[in-house]
Amino acid sequence: MSSFNKVMIMGNITRDIELRYTPKGTAVTDLGVACNRRIKQAEEWVDETTFVDVTVWGSSAEFVSKYFSKGKSIFIEGRLQMDTWTDQQSGKQRYKLKVIGENVQFAGSNNGGAGQQQQQARPQQSTPQPPQQRPPQQQYQAPQQQGASPAAPGADFDDDDDIPF
């Protein structure tokens, strides 16, 4: 039986980002993301908010800590992971489902300077440019040897004796 574990969430970061490093030097950060869903209850619209814990590793963690902060919109692709531990006070087994972020992108328009920098990196064109014309391709013709009969089009040659086969 096959399985598939893929998560895509978009929302706002709920707390300040703290970048940490493992003893081996790998960057890691944990962040909270609030995802809103607007639903109609009776005659009024209500926002239903889901809070998701996300862990991001490596260069993606460094990217998040550099360009994102509390309140910024973020889009994350990743996978679900179940964390388990024993509660020290009660001795009971505890479980928590979280997202391991594998791809992080800017979302929305409230990214401040970071989003503007990303947009400025793209070249701006005021008028559409016509497609560039390619020079016509020329057909390759194999050189003819003296006394040899011309080869059939597309014939393959052996390296040793240049005879088509």
PyRosetta script that sets phi, psi and omega in degrees:
from pyrosetta import init, pose_from_sequence

init()
pose = pose_from_sequence("MSSFNKVMIMGNITRDIELRYTPKGTAVTDLGVACNRRIKQAEEWVDETTFVDVTVWGSSAEFVSKYFSKGKSIFIEGRLQMDTWTDQQSGKQRYKLKVIGENVQFAGSNNGGAGQQQQQARPQQSTPQPPQQRPPQQQYQAPQQQGASPAAPGADFDDDDDIPF")
pose.set_psi(1, 131.1)
pose.set_omega(1, 179.7)
pose.set_phi(2, -91.7)
pose.set_psi(2, 163.9)
pose.set_omega(2, 179.6)
pose.set_phi(3, -141.0)
pose.set_psi(3, 165.2)
pose.set_omega(3, -177.1)
pose.set_phi(4, -145.6)
pose.set_psi(4, 129.2)
pose.set_omega(4, -177.0)
pose.set_phi(5, -132.5)
pose.set_psi(5, 95.3)
pose.set_omega(5, -177.9)
pose.set_phi(6, -139.5)
pose.set_psi(6, 133.3)
pose.set_omega(6, -179.2)
pose.set_phi(7, -129.7)
pose.set_psi(7, 138.1)
pose.set_omega(7, 172.3)
pose.set_phi(8, -130.4)
pose.set_psi(8, 122.4)
pose.set_omega(8, 178.2)
pose.set_phi(9, -132.4)
pose.set_psi(9, 149.0)
pose.set_omega(9, 174.7)
pose.set_phi(10, -136.4)
pose.set_psi(10, 131.0)
pose.set_omega(10, -179.6)
pose.set_phi(11, -173.5)
pose.set_psi(11, -162.3)
pose.set_omega(11, -178.7)
pose.set_phi(12, -108.4)
pose.set_psi(12, 142.3)
pose.set_omega(12, 179.0)
pose.set_phi(13, -71.6)
pose.set_psi(13, 132.3)
pose.set_omega(13, -171.9)
pose.set_phi(14, -97.0)
pose.set_psi(14, -14.2)
pose.set_omega(14, -178.9)
pose.set_phi(15, -147.8)
pose.set_psi(15, 163.5)
pose.set_omega(15, 178.9)
pose.set_phi(16, -62.2)
pose.set_psi(16, 145.8)
pose.set_omega(16, -176.5)
pose.set_phi(17, -91.2)
pose.set_psi(17, 130.4)
pose.set_omega(17, 177.9)
pose.set_phi(18, -117.6)
pose.set_psi(18, 113.3)
pose.set_omega(18, 178.6)
pose.set_phi(19, -84.2)
pose.set_psi(19, 130.3)
pose.set_omega(19, 176.8)
pose.set_phi(20, -125.6)
pose.set_psi(20, 166.8)
pose.set_omega(20, 177.1)
pose.set_phi(21, -129.4)
pose.set_psi(21, 140.0)
pose.set_omega(21, 175.9)
pose.set_phi(22, -73.9)
pose.set_psi(22, 167.0)
pose.set_omega(22, 177.0)
pose.set_phi(23, -57.3)
pose.set_psi(23, -26.6)
pose.set_omega(23, 178.6)
pose.set_phi(24, -87.1)
pose.set_psi(24, -0.6)
pose.set_omega(24, 175.1)
pose.set_phi(25, 95.8)
pose.set_psi(25, 9.1)
pose.set_omega(25, 178.9)
pose.set_phi(26, -82.6)
pose.set_psi(26, 130.5)
pose.set_omega(26, 179.4)
pose.set_phi(27, -75.4)
pose.set_psi(27, 142.9)
pose.set_omega(27, 177.5)
pose.set_phi(28, -149.6)
pose.set_psi(28, 142.7)
pose.set_omega(28, 174.9)
pose.set_phi(29, -144.0)
pose.set_psi(29, 145.6)
pose.set_omega(29, 176.1)
pose.set_phi(30, -111.6)
pose.set_psi(30, 134.8)
pose.set_omega(30, 177.2)
pose.set_phi(31, -139.2)
pose.set_psi(31, 157.1)
pose.set_omega(31, 175.4)
pose.set_phi(32, -106.4)
pose.set_psi(32, 139.9)
pose.set_omega(32, 179.1)
pose.set_phi(33, -125.9)
pose.set_psi(33, 131.3)
pose.set_omega(33, 176.8)
pose.set_phi(34, -102.6)
pose.set_psi(34, 121.6)
pose.set_omega(34, 178.7)
pose.set_phi(35, -110.1)
pose.set_psi(35, 122.7)
pose.set_omega(35, -178.1)
pose.set_phi(36, -99.9)
pose.set_psi(36, 147.6)
pose.set_omega(36, 176.0)
pose.set_phi(37, -136.5)
pose.set_psi(37, 124.2)
pose.set_omega(37, -178.4)
pose.set_phi(38, -94.5)
pose.set_psi(38, 121.8)
pose.set_omega(38, 179.4)
pose.set_phi(39, -126.7)
pose.set_psi(39, 155.0)
pose.set_omega(39, -179.6)
pose.set_phi(40, -99.3)
pose.set_psi(40, 120.9)
pose.set_omega(40, 175.7)
pose.set_phi(41, -115.2)
pose.set_psi(41, 119.0)
pose.set_omega(41, -176.0)
pose.set_phi(42, 58.3)
pose.set_psi(42, -114.5)
pose.set_omega(42, -177.0)
pose.set_phi(43, -108.6)
pose.set_psi(43, 4.5)
pose.set_omega(43, -179.1)
pose.set_phi(44, -127.6)
pose.set_psi(44, 154.7)
pose.set_omega(44, 178.5)
pose.set_phi(45, -88.2)
pose.set_psi(45, 136.6)
pose.set_omega(45, -177.9)
pose.set_phi(46, -129.4)
pose.set_psi(46, 138.3)
pose.set_omega(46, 174.6)
pose.set_phi(47, -86.7)
pose.set_psi(47, 127.9)
pose.set_omega(47, 175.3)
pose.set_phi(48, -106.7)
pose.set_psi(48, 120.3)
pose.set_omega(48, -175.3)
pose.set_phi(49, -108.9)
pose.set_psi(49, 133.2)
pose.set_omega(49, 174.5)
pose.set_phi(50, -113.5)
pose.set_psi(50, 127.9)
pose.set_omega(50, 179.4)
pose.set_phi(51, -100.2)
pose.set_psi(51, 128.2)
pose.set_omega(51, -175.9)
pose.set_phi(52, -123.5)
pose.set_psi(52, 131.0)
pose.set_omega(52, 174.7)
pose.set_phi(53, -90.3)
pose.set_psi(53, 133.1)
pose.set_omega(53, -176.6)
pose.set_phi(54, -128.5)
pose.set_psi(54, 137.5)
pose.set_omega(54, 172.7)
pose.set_phi(55, -116.4)
pose.set_psi(55, 131.3)
pose.set_omega(55, -179.8)
pose.set_phi(56, -123.3)
pose.set_psi(56, 137.0)
pose.set_omega(56, -175.3)
pose.set_phi(57, -116.3)
pose.set_psi(57, 160.4)
pose.set_omega(57, 169.8)
pose.set_phi(58, 67.1)
pose.set_psi(58, -143.4)
pose.set_omega(58, -177.1)
pose.set_phi(59, -65.5)
pose.set_psi(59, -27.2)
pose.set_omega(59, 176.2)
pose.set_phi(60, -65.4)
pose.set_psi(60, -36.9)
pose.set_omega(60, 177.5)
pose.set_phi(61, -65.1)
pose.set_psi(61, -41.6)
pose.set_omega(61, 177.8)
pose.set_phi(62, -65.5)
pose.set_psi(62, -39.1)
pose.set_omega(62, 176.9)
pose.set_phi(63, -61.1)
pose.set_psi(63, -46.8)
pose.set_omega(63, -179.8)
pose.set_phi(64, -61.6)
pose.set_psi(64, -45.3)
pose.set_omega(64, -177.1)
pose.set_phi(65, -68.1)
pose.set_psi(65, -27.3)
pose.set_omega(65, -178.3)
pose.set_phi(66, -80.5)
pose.set_psi(66, -40.2)
pose.set_omega(66, -170.2)
pose.set_phi(67, -109.8)
pose.set_psi(67, -8.8)
pose.set_omega(67, -177.0)
pose.set_phi(68, -118.6)
pose.set_psi(68, 157.0)
pose.set_omega(68, 176.2)
pose.set_phi(69, -153.6)
pose.set_psi(69, 175.3)
pose.set_omega(69, -179.0)
pose.set_phi(70, -54.7)
pose.set_psi(70, 132.1)
pose.set_omega(70, 178.1)
pose.set_phi(71, 93.3)
pose.set_psi(71, -16.0)
pose.set_omega(71, -178.9)
pose.set_phi(72, -76.2)
pose.set_psi(72, 148.1)
pose.set_omega(72, 176.6)
pose.set_phi(73, -79.0)
pose.set_psi(73, 142.9)
pose.set_omega(73, -177.5)
pose.set_phi(74, -145.5)
pose.set_psi(74, 146.7)
pose.set_omega(74, 174.3)
pose.set_phi(75, -118.8)
pose.set_psi(75, 128.5)
pose.set_omega(75, -175.9)
pose.set_phi(76, -129.3)
pose.set_psi(76, 131.5)
pose.set_omega(76, 169.4)
pose.set_phi(77, -109.8)
pose.set_psi(77, 138.9)
pose.set_omega(77, -179.8)
pose.set_phi(78, -172.5)
pose.set_psi(78, -151.0)
pose.set_omega(78, -178.2)
pose.set_phi(79, -139.2)
pose.set_psi(79, 158.1)
pose.set_omega(79, 176.8)
pose.set_phi(80, -84.2)
pose.set_psi(80, 145.1)
pose.set_omega(80, 175.3)
pose.set_phi(81, -142.2)
pose.set_psi(81, 137.8)
pose.set_omega(81, 178.3)
pose.set_phi(82, -96.5)
pose.set_psi(82, 120.6)
pose.set_omega(82, 173.9)
pose.set_phi(83, -94.4)
pose.set_psi(83, 136.4)
pose.set_omega(83, 177.1)
pose.set_phi(84, -128.9)
pose.set_psi(84, 143.5)
pose.set_omega(84, 177.4)
pose.set_phi(85, -158.7)
pose.set_psi(85, 165.6)
pose.set_omega(85, 177.6)
pose.set_phi(86, -100.5)
pose.set_psi(86, 125.2)
pose.set_omega(86, 178.7)
pose.set_phi(87, -67.3)
pose.set_psi(87, 126.1)
pose.set_omega(87, -176.6)
pose.set_phi(88, -70.2)
pose.set_psi(88, -30.8)
pose.set_omega(88, -178.6)
pose.set_phi(89, -78.1)
pose.set_psi(89, -46.2)
pose.set_omega(89, -176.0)
pose.set_phi(90, -98.1)
pose.set_psi(90, -19.3)
pose.set_omega(90, -177.4)
pose.set_phi(91, 78.5)
pose.set_psi(91, 4.4)
pose.set_omega(91, -179.1)
pose.set_phi(92, -85.6)
pose.set_psi(92, 152.0)
pose.set_omega(92, 175.7)
pose.set_phi(93, -73.1)
pose.set_psi(93, 132.2)
pose.set_omega(93, -179.3)
pose.set_phi(94, -117.4)
pose.set_psi(94, 151.3)
pose.set_omega(94, -178.1)
pose.set_phi(95, -134.1)
pose.set_psi(95, 145.6)
pose.set_omega(95, 175.7)
pose.set_phi(96, -148.9)
pose.set_psi(96, 127.7)
pose.set_omega(96, 177.6)
pose.set_phi(97, -92.5)
pose.set_psi(97, 127.9)
pose.set_omega(97, 179.4)
pose.set_phi(98, -138.3)
pose.set_psi(98, 171.1)
pose.set_omega(98, 179.8)
pose.set_phi(99, -104.6)
pose.set_psi(99, 134.2)
pose.set_omega(99, 170.2)
pose.set_phi(100, -98.1)
pose.set_psi(100, 109.4)
pose.set_omega(100, -177.1)
pose.set_phi(101, -75.4)
pose.set_psi(101, 126.1)
pose.set_omega(101, 179.9)
pose.set_phi(102, -109.7)
pose.set_psi(102, -27.0)
pose.set_omega(102, 178.6)
pose.set_phi(103, -137.6)
pose.set_psi(103, 126.0)
pose.set_omega(103, -176.5)
pose.set_phi(104, -123.8)
pose.set_psi(104, 134.2)
pose.set_omega(104, -179.4)
pose.set_phi(105, -139.0)
pose.set_psi(105, 160.0)
pose.set_omega(105, 173.0)
pose.set_phi(106, -69.2)
pose.set_psi(106, 147.9)
pose.set_omega(106, 176.5)
pose.set_phi(107, -140.9)
pose.set_psi(107, 150.0)
pose.set_omega(107, 177.0)
pose.set_phi(108, 74.0)
pose.set_psi(108, -172.9)
pose.set_omega(108, -175.7)
pose.set_phi(109, -114.5)
pose.set_psi(109, 6.2)
pose.set_omega(109, -177.4)
pose.set_phi(110, -100.0)
pose.set_psi(110, 34.6)
pose.set_omega(110, -177.6)
pose.set_phi(111, -88.7)
pose.set_psi(111, 4.4)
pose.set_omega(111, 176.6)
pose.set_phi(112, 59.6)
pose.set_psi(112, -136.5)
pose.set_omega(112, -177.0)
pose.set_phi(113, -65.1)
pose.set_psi(113, -33.5)
pose.set_omega(113, -175.7)
pose.set_phi(114, -63.6)
pose.set_psi(114, -46.0)
pose.set_omega(114, 179.3)
pose.set_phi(115, -66.5)
pose.set_psi(115, -36.8)
pose.set_omega(115, 179.3)
pose.set_phi(116, -68.2)
pose.set_psi(116, -37.4)
pose.set_omega(116, 177.9)
pose.set_phi(117, -62.9)
pose.set_psi(117, -40.6)
pose.set_omega(117, -179.2)
pose.set_phi(118, -65.2)
pose.set_psi(118, -40.1)
pose.set_omega(118, 179.9)
pose.set_phi(119, -69.6)
pose.set_psi(119, -35.7)
pose.set_omega(119, -179.0)
pose.set_phi(120, -70.4)
pose.set_psi(120, -20.5)
pose.set_omega(120, -179.6)
pose.set_phi(121, -70.0)
pose.set_psi(121, -19.9)
pose.set_omega(121, 179.7)
pose.set_phi(122, -85.1)
pose.set_psi(122, 137.7)
pose.set_omega(122, 179.0)
pose.set_phi(123, -69.4)
pose.set_psi(123, 138.9)
pose.set_omega(123, 178.8)
pose.set_phi(124, -96.4)
pose.set_psi(124, 130.5)
pose.set_omega(124, 177.1)
pose.set_phi(125, -120.0)
pose.set_psi(125, 127.3)
pose.set_omega(125, -178.0)
pose.set_phi(126, -85.1)
pose.set_psi(126, -33.1)
pose.set_omega(126, 178.5)
pose.set_phi(127, -124.3)
pose.set_psi(127, 144.7)
pose.set_omega(127, 179.2)
pose.set_phi(128, -66.7)
pose.set_psi(128, 139.7)
pose.set_omega(128, -180.0)
pose.set_phi(129, -93.9)
pose.set_psi(129, 138.8)
pose.set_omega(129, 177.4)
pose.set_phi(130, -68.0)
pose.set_psi(130, 151.4)
pose.set_omega(130, 178.4)
pose.set_phi(131, -63.4)
pose.set_psi(131, 141.2)
pose.set_omega(131, -179.0)
pose.set_phi(132, -74.9)
pose.set_psi(132, 140.1)
pose.set_omega(132, -179.6)
pose.set_phi(133, -83.9)
pose.set_psi(133, 134.1)
pose.set_omega(133, 175.7)
pose.set_phi(134, -87.7)
pose.set_psi(134, 144.4)
pose.set_omega(134, 174.4)
pose.set_phi(135, -67.3)
pose.set_psi(135, 146.2)
pose.set_omega(135, -179.3)
pose.set_phi(136, -61.6)
pose.set_psi(136, 139.7)
pose.set_omega(136, 179.3)
pose.set_phi(137, -80.5)
pose.set_psi(137, 139.5)
pose.set_omega(137, 179.8)
pose.set_phi(138, -99.8)
pose.set_psi(138, 146.1)
pose.set_omega(138, 178.8)
pose.set_phi(139, -76.8)
pose.set_psi(139, 138.2)
pose.set_omega(139, 177.0)
pose.set_phi(140, -82.6)
pose.set_psi(140, 131.6)
pose.set_omega(140, 175.8)
pose.set_phi(141, -121.0)
pose.set_psi(141, 125.3)
pose.set_omega(141, 180.0)
pose.set_phi(142, -68.3)
pose.set_psi(142, 144.1)
pose.set_omega(142, 178.1)
pose.set_phi(143, -66.1)
pose.set_psi(143, 143.1)
pose.set_omega(143, -179.5)
pose.set_phi(144, -90.8)
pose.set_psi(144, 135.0)
pose.set_omega(144, 175.7)
pose.set_phi(145, -92.9)
pose.set_psi(145, 151.7)
pose.set_omega(145, 179.0)
pose.set_phi(146, -65.2)
pose.set_psi(146, 132.4)
pose.set_omega(146, 176.0)
pose.set_phi(147, 81.6)
pose.set_psi(147, -4.3)
pose.set_omega(147, -179.1)
pose.set_phi(148, -95.5)
pose.set_psi(148, 145.8)
pose.set_omega(148, 177.5)
pose.set_phi(149, -81.3)
pose.set_psi(149, 147.5)
pose.set_omega(149, -179.7)
pose.set_phi(150, -63.3)
pose.set_psi(150, 143.5)
pose.set_omega(150, -178.7)
pose.set_phi(151, -81.5)
pose.set_psi(151, 154.8)
pose.set_omega(151, 175.1)
pose.set_phi(152, -67.9)
pose.set_psi(152, 148.1)
pose.set_omega(152, 179.2)
pose.set_phi(153, -58.0)
pose.set_psi(153, 134.4)
pose.set_omega(153, 178.6)
pose.set_phi(154, 79.4)
pose.set_psi(154, 7.2)
pose.set_omega(154, -178.8)
pose.set_phi(155, -70.0)
pose.set_psi(155, 147.1)
pose.set_omega(155, 179.8)
pose.set_phi(156, -99.7)
pose.set_psi(156, 145.3)
pose.set_omega(156, -178.2)
pose.set_phi(157, -113.9)
pose.set_psi(157, 143.4)
pose.set_omega(157, 174.1)
pose.set_phi(158, -81.0)
pose.set_psi(158, 144.9)
pose.set_omega(158, -176.1)
pose.set_phi(159, -68.5)
pose.set_psi(159, -27.3)
pose.set_omega(159, -172.1)
pose.set_phi(160, -77.7)
pose.set_psi(160, -47.7)
pose.set_omega(160, -170.7)
pose.set_phi(161, -126.7)
pose.set_psi(161, 8.9)
pose.set_omega(161, 176.9)
pose.set_phi(162, 52.7)
pose.set_psi(162, 39.0)
pose.set_omega(162, 177.0)
pose.set_phi(163, -104.9)
pose.set_psi(163, 130.3)
pose.set_omega(163, 179.1)
pose.set_phi(164, -69.1)
pose.set_psi(164, 145.1)
pose.set_omega(164, 176.2)
pose.set_phi(165, -140.9)
pose.dump_pdb("model.pdb")
